[in-house]
Amino acid sequence: MVSPDHYSQELNAQFGRAVSRGMSHILINARELHSSLGDFPDSDDKLVSCRLVMRNEMKAGDVMVVTRENLMGMTVRYLLPRAAH
């Protein structure tokens, strides 16, 4: 089972890869983040921790572009590079 720490580590790894490519922002989808760790969600229940980690990572300027109620899953546009908490 994937833990919140796993989501946080993968989210930060994706931020790092995007920054190294010179990107100014990145779109992260909860279902895709979850699946990138090798677990394919069959229900929204499996995405609760993933969405919480994504929401907790949001800072000023980040935007939730798709809410969790959408069938595509929650999607957040994070600004890069990330400032320290």
N, CA, C and O atoms as a GROMACS GRO file, in nm:
protein
  340
    1MET      N    1   0.085  -0.119   0.000
    1MET     CA    2   0.000   0.000   0.000
    1MET      C    3   0.089   0.125   0.000
    1MET      O    4   0.195   0.128   0.064
    2VAL      N    5   0.046   0.224  -0.070
    2VAL     CA    6   0.122   0.349  -0.084
    2VAL      C    7   0.090   0.440   0.035
    2VAL      O    8  -0.026   0.457   0.072
    3SER      N    9   0.195   0.498   0.094
    3SER     CA   10   0.177   0.585   0.210
    3SER      C   11   0.182   0.732   0.168
    3SER      O   12   0.226   0.763   0.057
    4PRO      N   13   0.138   0.823   0.255
    4PRO     CA   14   0.149   0.966   0.224
    4PRO      C   15   0.294   1.008   0.196
    4PRO      O   16   0.317   1.094   0.111
    5ASP      N   17   0.389   0.947   0.265
    5ASP     CA   18   0.530   0.979   0.238
    5ASP      C   19   0.569   0.945   0.095
    5ASP      O   20   0.645   1.018   0.032
    6HIS      N   21   0.518   0.833   0.043
    6HIS     CA   22   0.546   0.795  -0.095
    6HIS      C   23   0.494   0.901  -0.192
    6HIS      O   24   0.562   0.939  -0.288
    7TYR      N   25   0.372   0.948  -0.167
    7TYR     CA   26   0.315   1.052  -0.253
    7TYR      C   27   0.399   1.179  -0.248
    7TYR      O   28   0.428   1.240  -0.351
    8SER      N   29   0.437   1.218  -0.128
    8SER     CA   30   0.517   1.338  -0.110
    8SER      C   31   0.651   1.327  -0.182
    8SER      O   32   0.694   1.422  -0.248
    9GLN      N   33   0.717   1.213  -0.169
    9GLN     CA   34   0.845   1.192  -0.236
    9GLN      C   35   0.831   1.197  -0.387
    9GLN      O   36   0.912   1.260  -0.455
   10GLU      N   37   0.728   1.132  -0.440
   10GLU     CA   38   0.708   1.132  -0.585
   10GLU      C   39   0.670   1.271  -0.635
   10GLU      O   40   0.716   1.314  -0.741
   11LEU      N   41   0.586   1.341  -0.561
   11LEU     CA   42   0.547   1.476  -0.598
   11LEU      C   43   0.670   1.566  -0.605
   11LEU      O   44   0.687   1.642  -0.701
   12ASN      N   45   0.756   1.559  -0.505
   12ASN     CA   46   0.877   1.640  -0.505
   12ASN      C   47   0.974   1.598  -0.615
   12ASN      O   48   1.044   1.682  -0.670
   13ALA      N   49   0.979   1.470  -0.646
   13ALA     CA   50   1.063   1.423  -0.756
   13ALA      C   51   1.013   1.481  -0.889
   13ALA      O   52   1.093   1.521  -0.974
   14GLN      N   53   0.881   1.485  -0.906
   14GLN     CA   54   0.825   1.543  -1.029
   14GLN      C   55   0.854   1.692  -1.037
   14GLN      O   56   0.883   1.745  -1.144
   15PHE      N   57   0.846   1.761  -0.923
   15PHE     CA   58   0.882   1.903  -0.920
   15PHE      C   59   1.027   1.920  -0.964
   15PHE      O   60   1.057   2.006  -1.048
   16GLY      N   61   1.116   1.840  -0.909
   16GLY     CA   62   1.258   1.849  -0.940
   16GLY      C   63   1.287   1.826  -1.088
   16GLY      O   64   1.366   1.898  -1.149
   17ARG      N   65   1.223   1.723  -1.146
   17ARG     CA   66   1.243   1.695  -1.289
   17ARG      C   67   1.193   1.811  -1.375
   17ARG      O   68   1.256   1.848  -1.473
   18ALA      N   69   1.079   1.868  -1.338
   18ALA     CA   70   1.023   1.980  -1.414
   18ALA      C   71   1.113   2.103  -1.405
   18ALA      O   72   1.135   2.171  -1.505
   19VAL      N   73   1.165   2.132  -1.286
   19VAL     CA   74   1.255   2.246  -1.269
   19VAL      C   75   1.381   2.226  -1.352
   19VAL      O   76   1.430   2.321  -1.414
   20SER      N   77   1.434   2.103  -1.354
   20SER     CA   78   1.557   2.078  -1.431
   20SER      C   79   1.534   2.095  -1.580
   20SER      O   80   1.630   2.116  -1.656
   21ARG      N   81   1.410   2.088  -1.624
   21ARG     CA   82   1.375   2.112  -1.766
   21ARG      C   83   1.343   2.258  -1.792
   21ARG      O   84   1.312   2.296  -1.905
   22GLY      N   85   1.350   2.341  -1.688
   22GLY     CA   86   1.323   2.483  -1.704
   22GLY      C   87   1.176   2.521  -1.704
   22GLY      O   88   1.141   2.631  -1.748
   23MET      N   89   1.089   2.432  -1.655
   23MET     CA   90   0.946   2.460  -1.654
   23MET      C   91   0.912   2.560  -1.544
   23MET      O   92   0.974   2.560  -1.438
   24SER      N   93   0.811   2.645  -1.569
   24SER     CA   94   0.769   2.744  -1.471
   24SER      C   95   0.649   2.696  -1.388
   24SER      O   96   0.614   2.756  -1.287
   25HIS      N   97   0.587   2.587  -1.433
   25HIS     CA   98   0.476   2.527  -1.360
   25HIS      C   99   0.461   2.382  -1.404
   25HIS      O  100   0.518   2.339  -1.504
   26ILE      N  101   0.384   2.308  -1.327
   26ILE     CA  102   0.356   2.168  -1.361
   26ILE      C  103   0.214   2.136  -1.319
   26ILE      O  104   0.168   2.180  -1.214
   27LEU      N  105   0.144   2.059  -1.402
   27LEU     CA  106   0.011   2.010  -1.369
   27LEU      C  107   0.026   1.868  -1.315
   27LEU      O  108   0.086   1.783  -1.379
   28ILE      N  109  -0.030   1.845  -1.197
   28ILE     CA  110  -0.025   1.712  -1.136
   28ILE      C  111  -0.168   1.666  -1.114
   28ILE      O  112  -0.250   1.735  -1.054
   29ASN      N  113  -0.197   1.546  -1.164
   29ASN     CA  114  -0.328   1.485  -1.150
   29ASN      C  115  -0.318   1.375  -1.044
   29ASN      O  116  -0.224   1.295  -1.047
   30ALA      N  117  -0.413   1.370  -0.951
   30ALA     CA  118  -0.408   1.274  -0.841
   30ALA      C  119  -0.406   1.130  -0.890
   30ALA      O  120  -0.329   1.048  -0.839
   31ARG      N  121  -0.488   1.097  -0.987
   31ARG     CA  122  -0.490   0.959  -1.038
   31ARG      C  123  -0.357   0.922  -1.102
   31ARG      O  124  -0.308   0.811  -1.084
   32GLU      N  125  -0.298   1.015  -1.177
   32GLU     CA  126  -0.170   0.987  -1.241
   32GLU      C  127  -0.058   0.976  -1.139
   32GLU      O  128   0.030   0.891  -1.152
   33LEU      N  129  -0.060   1.063  -1.037
   33LEU     CA  130   0.040   1.055  -0.931
   33LEU      C  131   0.030   0.921  -0.860
   33LEU      O  132   0.131   0.854  -0.836
   34HIS      N  133  -0.090   0.882  -0.827
   34HIS     CA  134  -0.114   0.754  -0.761
   34HIS      C  135  -0.064   0.639  -0.848
   34HIS      O  136   0.006   0.550  -0.799
   35SER      N  137  -0.099   0.640  -0.974
   35SER     CA  138  -0.059   0.533  -1.066
   35SER      C  139   0.091   0.530  -1.090
   35SER      O  140   0.147   0.423  -1.116
   36SER      N  141   0.158   0.646  -1.081
   36SER     CA  142   0.303   0.649  -1.104
   36SER      C  143   0.378   0.568  -0.998
   36SER      O  144   0.495   0.534  -1.017
   37LEU      N  145   0.312   0.539  -0.887
   37LEU     CA  146   0.372   0.458  -0.781
   37LEU      C  147   0.337   0.311  -0.794
   37LEU      O  148   0.365   0.232  -0.705
   38GLY      N  149   0.276   0.275  -0.907
   38GLY     CA  150   0.250   0.135  -0.936
   38GLY      C  151   0.119   0.080  -0.886
   38GLY      O  152   0.094  -0.040  -0.897
   39ASP      N  153   0.034   0.164  -0.831
   39ASP     CA  154  -0.095   0.120  -0.780
   39ASP      C  155  -0.203   0.191  -0.860
   39ASP      O  156  -0.208   0.314  -0.862
   40PHE      N  157  -0.289   0.116  -0.923
   40PHE     CA  158  -0.393   0.176  -1.006
   40PHE      C  159  -0.523   0.182  -0.928
   40PHE      O  160  -0.580   0.078  -0.892
   41PRO      N  161  -0.571   0.304  -0.901
   41PRO     CA  162  -0.691   0.318  -0.817
   41PRO      C  163  -0.816   0.264  -0.885
   41PRO      O  164  -0.843   0.294  -1.002
   42ASP      N  165  -0.890   0.186  -0.810
   42ASP     CA  166  -1.017   0.137  -0.862
   42ASP      C  167  -1.134   0.210  -0.798
   42ASP      O  168  -1.250   0.187  -0.833
   43SER      N  169  -1.104   0.298  -0.704
   43SER     CA  170  -1.208   0.379  -0.642
   43SER      C  171  -1.144   0.506  -0.587
   43SER      O  172  -1.022   0.514  -0.570
   44ASP      N  173  -1.228   0.604  -0.559
   44ASP     CA  174  -1.178   0.730  -0.503
   44ASP      C  175  -1.122   0.711  -0.362
   44ASP      O  176  -1.042   0.793  -0.316
   45ASP      N  177  -1.163   0.605  -0.292
   45ASP     CA  178  -1.114   0.582  -0.157
   45ASP      C  179  -0.962   0.570  -0.154
   45ASP      O  180  -0.898   0.616  -0.059
   46LYS      N  181  -0.903   0.511  -0.257
   46LYS     CA  182  -0.758   0.494  -0.263
   46LYS      C  183  -0.686   0.626  -0.290
   46LYS      O  184  -0.565   0.634  -0.270
   47LEU      N  185  -0.757   0.726  -0.333
   47LEU     CA  186  -0.696   0.854  -0.369
   47LEU      C  187  -0.701   0.957  -0.257
   47LEU      O  188  -0.647   1.066  -0.273
   48VAL      N  189  -0.763   0.925  -0.145
   48VAL     CA  190  -0.780   1.023  -0.038
   48VAL      C  191  -0.644   1.074   0.011
   48VAL      O  192  -0.624   1.195   0.019
   49SER      N  193  -0.552   0.985   0.044
   49SER     CA  194  -0.419   1.027   0.092
   49SER      C  195  -0.345   1.106  -0.014
   49SER      O  196  -0.278   1.204   0.017
   50CYS      N  197  -0.355   1.063  -0.138
   50CYS     CA  198  -0.289   1.132  -0.248
   50CYS      C  199  -0.340   1.275  -0.260
   50CYS      O  200  -0.260   1.368  -0.272
   51ARG      N  201  -0.470   1.293  -0.257
   51ARG     CA  202  -0.529   1.427  -0.267
   51ARG      C  203  -0.489   1.514  -0.148
   51ARG      O  204  -0.463   1.633  -0.164
   52LEU      N  205  -0.484   1.455  -0.028
   52LEU     CA  206  -0.445   1.532   0.091
   52LEU      C  207  -0.301   1.582   0.079
   52LEU      O  208  -0.272   1.696   0.113
   53VAL      N  209  -0.211   1.495   0.032
   53VAL     CA  210  -0.072   1.536   0.014
   53VAL      C  211  -0.064   1.648  -0.089
   53VAL      O  212   0.007   1.746  -0.068
   54MET      N  213  -0.136   1.632  -0.200
   54MET     CA  214  -0.135   1.735  -0.303
   54MET      C  215  -0.189   1.867  -0.249
   54MET      O  216  -0.132   1.973  -0.276
   55ARG      N  217  -0.297   1.862  -0.174
   55ARG     CA  218  -0.358   1.982  -0.118
   55ARG      C  219  -0.263   2.048  -0.017
   55ARG      O  220  -0.251   2.170  -0.015
   56ASN      N  221  -0.198   1.968   0.065
   56ASN     CA  222  -0.105   2.022   0.165
   56ASN      C  223   0.017   2.086   0.101
   56ASN      O  224   0.080   2.173   0.161
   57GLU      N  225   0.052   2.044  -0.019
   57GLU     CA  226   0.168   2.100  -0.089
   57GLU      C  227   0.135   2.234  -0.156
   57GLU      O  228   0.226   2.306  -0.197
   58MET      N  229   0.007   2.266  -0.168
   58MET     CA  230  -0.032   2.390  -0.236
   58MET      C  231   0.015   2.512  -0.158
   58MET      O  232   0.005   2.518  -0.035
   59LYS      N  233   0.066   2.609  -0.232
   59LYS     CA  234   0.113   2.736  -0.176
   59LYS      C  235   0.050   2.851  -0.254
   59LYS      O  236  -0.023   2.828  -0.351
   60ALA      N  237   0.078   2.972  -0.212
   60ALA     CA  238   0.025   3.090  -0.282
   60ALA      C  239   0.065   3.082  -0.428
   60ALA      O  240   0.181   3.059  -0.460
   61GLY      N  241  -0.031   3.102  -0.516
   61GLY     CA  242  -0.007   3.099  -0.659
   61GLY      C  243  -0.043   2.967  -0.725
   61GLY      O  244  -0.065   2.963  -0.846
   62ASP      N  245  -0.050   2.859  -0.647
   62ASP     CA  246  -0.092   2.729  -0.700
   62ASP      C  247  -0.243   2.731  -0.718
   62ASP      O  248  -0.315   2.798  -0.644
   63VAL      N  249  -0.292   2.657  -0.817
   63VAL     CA  250  -0.435   2.659  -0.849
   63VAL      C  251  -0.486   2.517  -0.868
   63VAL      O  252  -0.426   2.437  -0.939
   64MET      N  253  -0.599   2.486  -0.803
   64MET     CA  254  -0.666   2.360  -0.829
   64MET      C  255  -0.749   2.380  -0.955
   64MET      O  256  -0.850   2.451  -0.952
   65VAL      N  257  -0.709   2.319  -1.064
   65VAL     CA  258  -0.777   2.341  -1.192
   65VAL      C  259  -0.889   2.241  -1.215
   65VAL      O  260  -0.981   2.267  -1.293
   66VAL      N  261  -0.882   2.126  -1.148
   66VAL     CA  262  -0.990   2.028  -1.154
   66VAL      C  263  -1.013   1.979  -1.012
   66VAL      O  264  -0.920   1.936  -0.945
   67THR      N  265  -1.137   1.987  -0.966
   67THR     CA  266  -1.168   1.944  -0.830
   67THR      C  267  -1.178   1.792  -0.823
   67THR      O  268  -1.187   1.724  -0.925
   68ARG      N  269  -1.176   1.741  -0.703
   68ARG     CA  270  -1.180   1.596  -0.685
   68ARG      C  271  -1.312   1.535  -0.731
   68ARG      O  272  -1.320   1.415  -0.757
   69GLU      N  273  -1.415   1.616  -0.740
   69GLU     CA  274  -1.546   1.563  -0.782
   69GLU      C  275  -1.550   1.528  -0.930
   69GLU      O  276  -1.636   1.451  -0.973
   70ASN      N  277  -1.458   1.583  -1.008
   70ASN     CA  278  -1.454   1.556  -1.151
   70ASN      C  279  -1.408   1.413  -1.175
   70ASN      O  280  -1.324   1.362  -1.101
   71LEU      N  281  -1.462   1.347  -1.278
   71LEU     CA  282  -1.426   1.209  -1.308
   71LEU      C  283  -1.278   1.192  -1.342
   71LEU      O  284  -1.222   1.084  -1.322
   72MET      N  285  -1.214   1.297  -1.392
   72MET     CA  286  -1.073   1.290  -1.427
   72MET      C  287  -0.984   1.294  -1.303
   72MET      O  288  -0.866   1.260  -1.310
   73GLY      N  289  -1.038   1.336  -1.192
   73GLY     CA  290  -0.960   1.344  -1.069
   73GLY      C  291  -0.903   1.482  -1.045
   73GLY      O  292  -0.888   1.562  -1.138
   74MET      N  293  -0.870   1.507  -0.921
   74MET     CA  294  -0.816   1.636  -0.881
   74MET      C  295  -0.687   1.665  -0.957
   74MET      O  296  -0.601   1.578  -0.971
   75THR      N  297  -0.674   1.789  -1.006
   75THR     CA  298  -0.554   1.831  -1.076
   75THR      C  299  -0.514   1.969  -1.025
   75THR      O  300  -0.597   2.058  -1.012
   76VAL      N  301  -0.384   1.984  -0.995
   76VAL     CA  302  -0.332   2.110  -0.940
   76VAL      C  303  -0.221   2.162  -1.030
   76VAL      O  304  -0.136   2.086  -1.077
   77ARG      N  305  -0.223   2.293  -1.053
   77ARG     CA  306  -0.114   2.360  -1.124
   77ARG      C  307  -0.024   2.422  -1.019
   77ARG      O  308  -0.061   2.520  -0.952
   78TYR      N  309   0.095   2.363  -1.004
   78TYR     CA  310   0.193   2.411  -0.908
   78TYR      C  311   0.294   2.502  -0.977
   78TYR      O  312   0.343   2.469  -1.085
   79LEU      N  313   0.324   2.615  -0.915
   79LEU     CA  314   0.428   2.704  -0.967
   79LEU      C  315   0.565   2.648  -0.932
   79LEU      O  316   0.583   2.585  -0.827
   80LEU      N  317   0.660   2.670  -1.020
   80LEU     CA  318   0.797   2.624  -0.999
   80LEU      C  319   0.892   2.742  -1.011
   80LEU      O  320   0.860   2.838  -1.081
   81PRO      N  321   1.007   2.739  -0.946
   81PRO     CA  322   1.047   2.638  -0.849
   81PRO      C  323   0.968   2.655  -0.720
   81PRO      O  324   0.910   2.761  -0.694
   82ARG      N  325   0.968   2.551  -0.638
   82ARG     CA  326   0.893   2.552  -0.514
   82ARG      C  327   0.973   2.628  -0.408
   82ARG      O  328   1.093   2.609  -0.393
   83ALA      N  329   0.904   2.714  -0.337
   83ALA     CA  330   0.966   2.787  -0.224
   83ALA      C  331   0.958   2.696  -0.101
   83ALA      O  332   0.872   2.608  -0.094
   84ALA      N  333   1.044   2.718  -0.007
   84ALA     CA  334   1.040   2.642   0.118
   84ALA      C  335   0.910   2.673   0.191
   84ALA      O  336   0.857   2.783   0.181
   85HIS      N  337   0.860   2.576   0.265
   85HIS     CA  338   0.734   2.594   0.340
   85HIS      C  339   0.748   2.704   0.440
   85HIS      O  340   0.653   2.734   0.512
   0.00000   0.00000   0.00000
